[in-house]
């Protein structure tokens, strides 16, 4: 009877929630004096966001919404959340920009407009320079961007470079870089000059980003939100340093349990999505610490870490987000970034490309995904390509993290870069096709069943003490430098393709020869090496064919991606081992096993495509039994 009564109570509670939950409608033809029903919708999303309670849904209909959404509250649990969604089958754009009209022609494609500063509201993006710790702005870039028919122009540091526009050497789009702009502001007005080449801005759509974000709660405690199906673009976002409040076009701001899915996110001045820390634990503490005797950014971040812990950084309060199936492009710093706030999160099925393409901002913190402290996070099944930066950069406290079944290609720097982590972290079943596949300035990693076309960079870091944690926890266990080693490489394929390497550069190699002098022990077996790729000196059960030069090709057909690569038809397969928690052991420094986030043992029992692996002699690389000769597979 007690069990029956309890079940009835749960059922009645769920029925009560369902009955009391409301669905608010928003339309560009609505009115905030309406009741928010389907027949009488609101005009703005933010108005509905001030009313929504746990269990409610905000259904937004087709159109363009130029506003910042600052939700007043969140849901109560993962199953009782507040949902923001674009109405099914409708295109809903949320823009951080305003239309800029009234241009006056000067000459040679150059136009000018003067607008009152009140046009910007309480934030003038033409007065705010991109700035922050580890940021190089080259002295010119404001958070504002000017767009012609949806394409951003290149900001110049003086009016002469607008009037005499020439291609910008550091970017790929040489023609596009001749579309330039410059601004000046005084106490009353802002004047903008732009070179639109042969276009008439009064006959085209010209926009300027004016809002620092599109979706961002100003306070913590806004948990369990879902953001689904929107097109976000053109926000004047600021640089997201790990020591700063990180505000992207969509920003979780130190909250828990958000689901950000099926959105199109583009043209952020800095970052698309941020899962970062808040301002209360410090904001650009290194660059703002003027006159301090300690000029070490490393120490400043350690100080931020301990402030964050005192502010309640743990699994109960922060992180556990899901970011899935989004398309993210044309953001100049990162597609997704997060310091501390990405812990315990799932990043899955996202297509991230064309990050840092304009190359007008420099510094660290740049990549398709850039995370600090992605504790127990899973980065799985993403397509990360054509970024003029790192594909993924995992910096500090990458512990319990799994990077699995991702597709990387045409990334300018490295596909995966792991900086000053002590592990354990697992990199498995990835396709890494850029000139440099892996860079590791870490220890305690496991690299399993990957296909690596290009180089591998491996180096210690004896100059920085960085944290490691208790297993599956944010609690700090200690700090230590990176000695190098304590890595495992099982069942990978190294194609050995790319340019000749300067022999004086001891850190860049094809294959695993760079581990020959590792300080800590390494465990390496079952790998395949072709062309220039070389095995580790003490490796067992490997196959090497220096005379075989494989070929690979990526073909994009609509939304699908195909990979073809050649294998040695006469080659034999190596003796491999089935990879499990038991085989991988424990990372030396944190003394933590390679296991699932819930502490259960793991086993690499499926390949990139989900095919079951042999438990006696699994195939090397990300595909189980792919065959011999030229292999062609749909990989996205």
Secondary structure, 3 states (H helix, E strand, C coil): CHHHHHHHHHHHHHHHHHHHCCEEEECCCCCCCCCCCCCCCECCHHHHHCCCCCCCEEEECCEEEECCECCCCCCCECCECEEEEECCCCCEEEECEEECCCCEECCCCEEEEEEEHHHHCCCCCCCCECCCCCEECCCCCECCCEEECCEECEECCCCHHHHCCCCCCCCCCCCHHHCEEEEEECCCEEEEEEECCCCCCCCCCEEEECCCCCEECCCCCCCCEEEECCEEECCCCCCCCCCCCCCCCEECCCCECCEEECCEEECCCCEEEECCCCCCCCCCCCCCCCCCCCCCHHHHHHHHHHHHHHCCCCCCCCECCEEECCEEECCCCEEEEEECCCCCCEEECCEEECCCCCCCCEECCCEEEEEECCCCCEEECCEEECCCCEEEEEECCCCCEEEECCEEECCCCCCEEEECCCCCEEEECCEECCCEEEEEECECEEEECCEECCEEEECCEEEEEEEEECCCCCCEEEEEEECCECCEEECCEECCCCCCCCCCCCCEECECHHHCCCCCCCEEECCEEECCCECCCCCECCEEECCCCCCEEEEEECCEEEEEEECCCCCCCCCCCCCEHHHHCEECCCCEECECCCCCECECCECCCCCECCCCCCCCCCCCCCCCCEEEEECC
